[in-house]
Amino acid sequence: MLETLEGVIGAISGFIWPIFLPFMLIAGAYMSLRMIFKVQRATTEKAKVKLKNVIGPASISLGAMIGTGAIIGVLGSLSNLVGQGQVHLEAMAIWAVIGAVVMIPVSYAETLGSKIMKKAPKEYISMLLSPKFALIYTLGFATLYIFGFGGFQFSGIDSVVTIITNKYSSMELTKIQRYMFIVIPVLLIIAVIVLSKKHSIFINSMTYMIGTAVVAYFAFFIMFVVKTSEYIPTYINGMAEGMKNPVNAMLGVPLGFILGMQRVLQTAETGLGALAMAAEESDSEPREAAMISLLPTIITIFVSILVTSYIASYGLSKGIIKYPADSVDRLAGYFETATYITGNFGLIVLSLFTVLSALTTLLGSYFFLNQLFQNKENTNIAIYLVIMITAGTLAVFGFNIIFDAVDLLLFVVGGINVTALAVFVTKKWKEYELER
């Protein structure tokens, strides 16, 4: 029964995405161009980026965006691409970059629009579309981010610990042991931070964790590229060959483009409203907030798409990684490729990156919960911890249906948010014109 339901969700997602992508690209391009070149000029003043306004929103956005999906989710898409017949998996990276060229301006525009209207996404969706759409958006975002993305983080940490214990010891942890020694400690860490009820501790935790993770990961990647510099032309050639010979999905849309755009939307969260909600953390001006939102978006796309695909491509060429494969084998191959080139430094950095980025994503989901539901603080904390316990439990004990629904929820949440913003730039923006 469960496998049938998962298959139905997968079939629906596979049917919708070739239709949703053209809509997202056209609507996103229309909305962002109108917002930047028409609405922005008439409704906002020029503004400079102030450092004090960068830390809060950038930490929340970057910490919430870069999770274990930056590696595990992209590896899954690459494996799927190879499984469907694409010889050159590097093609997905260039398709993702093409999609990002359109979607990065969407990040700017959605934050700008939210600041102009002085409303969070659920509020302007209610105003521009209807309260029912706002409710669907709110529930969809909560399920997608707090439950779906949260479950990915627990699965990611679980997979890393499993790989390390298998590699360096003969001990194989049971599901109960993994739950006790992985999920519960993670839950305790986030519970301590959230239960402190101190905003400064929350923001500082996000800032230091994601800052350490990203800096260490960049240092590792630079070392990896320097040591494999002779492979760069092969990687670029693989992109070109994959583009010339795409695997087409339904309606003739290249599968690499579909998977690449799914990863852009899932990891950088363009068009979902998360960046607009993070911008509420500061009192920045509309243009300033919009510019700040570009920083985490660009970093996330680079880390998740280009870095992961380059290392995976190299590992595949050396026979270290084999595709298609299940999630643990994919991640194990990625770790083996890293240690093959950079030794234990790569193993340590990837482990650190996985754990810290997972923690920041889990903490980021608490911030979004507070933005979505205006309950008492204790009520939101209780809801958050119950959801986290449930997500962690399901991640270890193999109930994957909610994770399979993530791509479907991306369609729902992104479609509603971008449609509302398109309505705003079409006819509602004049209400916010400045008096000249």
C-alpha positions in Angstrom: 0.0 0.0 0.0 2.7 2.4 1.0 4.9 1.6 -2.0 1.8 2.2 -4.2 1.2 5.6 -2.7 4.9 6.5 -3.1 4.7 5.5 -6.7 1.6 7.6 -7.3 3.3 10.6 -5.8 6.4 10.0 -8.0 4.2 9.7 -11.1 2.3 12.9 -10.3 5.5 14.8 -9.7 7.0 13.4 -12.9 3.9 14.6 -14.9 3.7 18.1 -13.3 7.3 19.2 -13.4 7.7 19.4 -17.2 4.6 21.7 -17.1 5.6 23.6 -14.0 9.1 24.5 -15.2 8.0 26.5 -18.2 5.5 28.3 -16.0 8.1 29.0 -13.3 10.6 30.3 -15.8 8.1 32.5 -17.7 6.2 33.7 -14.7 9.5 34.2 -12.8 11.2 36.1 -15.6 8.1 38.3 -16.1 7.7 39.0 -12.4 11.4 39.7 -11.8 11.8 41.9 -14.8 8.7 44.0 -14.0 9.8 44.2 -10.4 13.3 45.3 -11.1 12.9 47.6 -14.0 9.4 49.0 -13.4 8.1 48.6 -9.8 11.5 49.2 -8.1 12.0 52.5 -9.7 8.6 53.8 -8.9 8.2 52.5 -5.3 11.7 52.6 -3.7 14.7 54.8 -3.1 18.3 53.8 -3.7 19.9 52.2 -0.7 23.3 51.0 0.4 23.9 47.7 2.1 24.7 48.1 5.8 26.8 45.4 7.4 24.5 45.3 10.5 21.6 44.4 8.3 23.5 41.6 6.5 24.2 39.2 9.4 20.7 38.3 10.6 19.0 37.7 7.2 22.1 36.2 5.5 22.7 33.8 8.4 19.1 32.6 8.5 18.9 32.3 4.7 22.3 30.6 4.2 21.9 28.4 7.2 18.4 27.3 6.2 19.4 26.8 2.6 22.6 24.9 2.8 21.7 21.5 4.4 22.6 17.9 3.7 20.5 18.3 0.5 23.4 20.4 -1.0 25.3 17.1 -1.3 22.8 14.2 -0.9 19.9 15.7 -2.9 22.2 16.6 -5.8 23.9 13.2 -5.7 20.4 11.7 -5.9 19.6 13.8 -9.0 22.9 12.9 -10.7 22.3 9.2 -10.0 18.7 9.5 -11.5 20.1 11.3 -14.5 22.6 8.5 -15.2 20.0 5.9 -14.5 17.8 7.4 -17.2 20.6 7.1 -19.8 22.6 10.3 -19.6 26.3 9.4 -20.0 27.5 12.9 -19.0 26.1 13.7 -15.6 27.9 17.1 -15.8 25.0 18.3 -18.0 22.8 18.8 -15.0 25.2 21.4 -13.6 25.0 23.6 -16.8 21.2 23.2 -16.9 21.0 24.3 -13.3 23.2 27.3 -14.1 20.8 28.2 -16.9 17.9 27.9 -14.6 19.7 29.9 -11.9 20.2 32.8 -14.3 16.4 33.2 -14.3 15.8 32.2 -10.7 18.4 34.4 -9.0 16.6 37.6 -10.1 13.4 35.9 -8.6 15.2 35.8 -5.3 15.9 39.5 -5.5 12.4 40.3 -6.7 10.5 38.3 -4.1 12.4 40.0 -1.3 11.9 43.4 -2.8 8.2 42.9 -3.3 7.7 41.7 0.3 9.6 44.7 1.6 7.6 47.1 -0.6 4.3 45.7 0.6 5.6 45.3 4.1 4.0 41.9 4.3 5.3 38.4 4.7 4.5 35.9 1.9 1.4 34.4 3.5 0.0 38.0 4.1 0.5 39.2 0.6 -0.8 35.9 -0.9 -3.9 36.4 1.1 -4.3 40.0 -0.2 -3.4 39.3 -3.8 -5.0 35.9 -4.3 -7.2 34.8 -1.5 -7.0 33.6 2.2 -7.5 30.0 1.0 -4.4 30.2 -1.2 -2.6 31.7 1.8 -3.7 28.7 4.0 -2.5 26.2 1.3 0.8 28.0 1.0 1.3 28.1 4.8 0.6 24.4 5.3 2.5 23.5 2.2 5.6 25.5 3.2 5.5 24.1 6.8 5.2 20.5 5.5 7.9 21.1 2.9 10.4 22.9 5.0 10.0 21.8 8.6 9.0 18.2 7.9 10.5 17.3 4.5 13.7 19.3 4.6 14.0 18.6 8.3 13.8 14.9 7.6 16.5 15.2 5.0 18.9 16.6 7.6 18.4 13.7 10.0 18.8 11.2 7.1 22.0 13.0 6.1 23.6 12.9 9.5 22.5 9.3 9.9 24.1 8.3 6.6 27.4 10.1 7.4 27.7 8.3 10.8 26.8 5.0 9.1 29.5 5.5 6.5 32.1 6.4 9.1 31.4 3.5 11.4 31.4 1.1 8.5 34.7 2.5 7.2 36.7 2.6 10.4 35.1 -0.2 12.5 33.5 -3.5 12.1 30.5 -2.3 14.1 27.2 -1.9 12.4 24.7 0.2 14.3 21.1 -1.0 14.6 18.3 1.4 13.9 17.6 1.7 17.6 21.3 2.6 18.2 21.3 5.1 15.4 18.2 6.7 16.9 19.7 6.8 20.4 23.2 8.0 19.4 22.4 10.3 16.4 18.9 11.6 16.4 18.5 12.2 20.1 21.8 14.2 20.5 20.8 16.3 17.5 17.3 16.9 19.1 18.9 17.8 22.4 21.2 20.4 20.7 18.4 22.2 18.9 16.1 21.9 21.9 18.7 23.7 24.1 19.1 26.5 21.6 15.4 27.0 21.0 14.4 26.6 24.7 16.9 29.4 25.6 14.3 31.8 24.1 17.2 34.2 23.4 17.2 35.6 19.9 20.9 36.5 20.1 21.8 32.9 21.0 19.7 31.6 18.1 21.3 34.0 15.5 24.8 33.5 16.8 24.4 29.8 16.6 23.2 30.0 13.0 26.0 32.4 12.1 28.9 30.5 13.6 27.7 27.1 12.5 27.1 27.9 8.8 30.1 30.2 8.7 32.4 27.5 9.9 30.8 24.9 7.6 31.0 27.0 4.4 34.6 28.3 5.0 35.8 24.7 5.7 34.0 23.4 2.6 35.4 26.0 0.3 38.9 25.3 1.6 38.4 21.6 0.9 37.0 22.3 -2.6 39.9 24.6 -3.5 42.4 21.9 -2.4 40.4 19.3 -4.4 40.4 21.4 -7.6 44.1 22.2 -7.3 44.9 18.6 -7.0 42.6 17.6 -9.9 43.2 20.6 -12.2 44.0 18.3 -15.1 40.4 17.1 -14.9 38.7 20.5 -15.4 38.7 20.4 -19.2 37.1 16.9 -19.1 34.4 18.2 -16.7 33.6 21.1 -19.0 33.6 18.9 -22.1 31.2 16.6 -20.3 28.9 19.6 -19.8 29.0 20.3 -23.5 28.4 16.7 -24.6 25.6 16.3 -22.2 23.9 19.4 -23.5 24.2 18.2 -27.1 22.7 14.8 -26.2 20.0 15.5 -23.6 17.7 12.8 -22.2 14.1 14.1 -22.7 11.4 13.6 -20.2 7.7 14.1 -20.7 6.8 16.8 -23.2 10.3 16.8 -24.5 11.8 18.9 -21.7 15.4 17.7 -21.0 15.6 15.6 -17.9 18.8 17.3 -16.8 17.0 20.7 -16.9 14.1 19.3 -14.8 16.5 17.8 -12.2 18.7 20.9 -12.2 15.8 23.2 -11.6 14.4 21.0 -8.9 17.8 21.3 -7.1 17.9 25.0 -7.6 14.5 25.5 -6.1 15.1 22.9 -3.3 18.5 24.2 -2.2 18.4 27.9 -3.0 14.7 28.2 -2.3 14.1 30.8 -5.0 10.4 31.7 -5.4 9.3 29.8 -2.3 9.1 32.9 0.0 11.8 31.8 2.4 14.1 34.7 1.5 11.3 37.2 2.0 10.6 35.7 5.4 14.3 35.9 6.4 14.4 39.5 5.4 12.0 40.2 8.2 14.9 39.7 10.5 16.2 43.3 9.8 14.7 46.7 9.2 16.6 47.1 6.0 15.2 49.1 3.0 13.6 47.2 0.1 16.6 47.4 -2.3 19.0 46.7 0.5 17.1 43.6 1.6 16.9 42.4 -2.0 20.6 42.8 -2.5 21.4 40.9 0.7 19.1 38.0 -0.4 21.4 37.4 -3.4 24.4 36.5 -1.3 23.1 33.3 0.2 21.4 32.3 -3.0 24.5 32.5 -5.1 26.7 30.7 -2.5 24.1 28.0 -2.1 23.8 27.3 -5.9 27.6 27.2 -6.2 28.1 24.8 -3.3 25.2 22.5 -4.1 25.3 22.3 -7.8 28.8 23.0 -9.2 30.9 21.7 -6.3 29.0 18.5 -5.8 28.7 17.7 -9.5 32.5 18.3 -10.1 33.5 15.9 -7.3 30.9 13.4 -8.3 32.0 13.6 -11.9 35.6 13.0 -11.0 34.7 10.1 -8.7 32.7 8.5 -11.5 35.6 8.9 -14.0 37.9 7.1 -11.6 35.5 4.3 -10.8 35.1 5.3 -7.2 31.5 6.2 -7.5 29.0 4.0 -9.4 25.6 5.2 -10.6 22.8 4.5 -10.3 23.1 3.7 -6.6 21.1 4.0 -3.3 21.5 7.0 -1.1 24.1 5.5 1.3 26.3 4.1 -1.5 26.1 7.5 -3.4 27.3 9.4 -0.3 29.9 6.8 0.5 31.3 7.1 -3.0 31.4 10.9 -2.6 33.3 10.6 0.7 35.7 8.1 -0.8 36.4 10.5 -3.7 37.1 13.3 -1.3 39.5 11.2 0.8 41.1 9.8 -2.3 42.3 13.3 -3.2 42.5 15.2 0.1 43.0 12.4 2.6 41.5 12.6 6.1 41.1 16.4 5.7 38.3 15.8 3.2 36.6 13.3 5.4 36.7 15.6 8.4 35.5 18.6 6.5 32.6 16.7 4.8 31.5 15.3 8.1 31.7 18.7 9.8 29.9 20.3 6.9 27.1 17.7 7.0 26.5 18.0 10.7 26.7 21.8 11.0 24.7 22.6 7.8 22.0 20.1 9.0 21.8 21.8 12.4 21.4 25.2 10.8 18.7 24.0 8.5 16.8 22.5 11.4 17.2 25.7 13.4 16.1 27.8 10.4 12.9 25.8 10.2 12.0 27.1 13.7 12.4 30.7 12.5 10.0 30.0 9.6 7.6 28.3 11.9 7.3 31.5 13.9 6.9 33.5 10.7 4.1 31.2 9.5 2.1 30.7 12.7 1.6 33.6 15.1 1.1 31.5 18.2 2.5 32.0 21.7 6.3 31.2 21.9 5.8 28.2 24.1 3.2 26.8 21.7 5.5 27.2 18.7 8.4 25.6 20.5 6.2 22.6 21.4 4.9 22.2 17.8 8.5 22.5 16.5 9.9 19.9 18.9 7.1 17.5 18.1 7.7 17.9 14.4 11.4 17.5 14.8 11.0 14.3 16.9 8.6 12.9 14.3 10.9 13.8 11.4 13.9 12.3 13.1 12.1 9.1 13.9 10.7 8.6 10.4 14.2 9.4 8.9 15.8 6.5 10.8 13.0 4.0 10.6 12.4 4.3 6.9 9.0 6.0 6.4 10.0 8.0 3.3 6.7 9.0 1.8 6.9 12.6 3.1 10.4 12.9 1.6 9.1 11.7 -1.7 6.5 14.4 -1.7 9.1 17.2 -1.5 9.3 17.9 -5.2 5.5 18.0 -5.4 5.3 20.5 -2.5 7.9 22.7 -4.3 5.4 23.0 -7.1 2.6 24.0 -4.8 4.5 26.5 -2.7 6.6 28.0 -5.5 3.6 28.2 -7.9 1.4 30.1 -5.4 4.1 32.5 -4.3 5.3 33.4 -7.8 1.7 33.8 -9.0 0.9 36.2 -6.2 4.0 38.3 -7.0 3.1 38.3 -10.7 -0.3 39.7 -9.8 1.4 42.4 -7.7 3.7 43.6 -10.5 0.8 43.6 -13.0 -1.8 45.7 -11.2 -1.3 46.2 -7.5 2.1 47.9 -7.3 0.8 51.4 -8.2 -0.8 51.6 -4.7 2.8 51.7 -3.3 4.2 54.4 -5.7 6.3 57.1 -4.0 5.3 60.7 -4.1 7.9 62.5 -6.2 
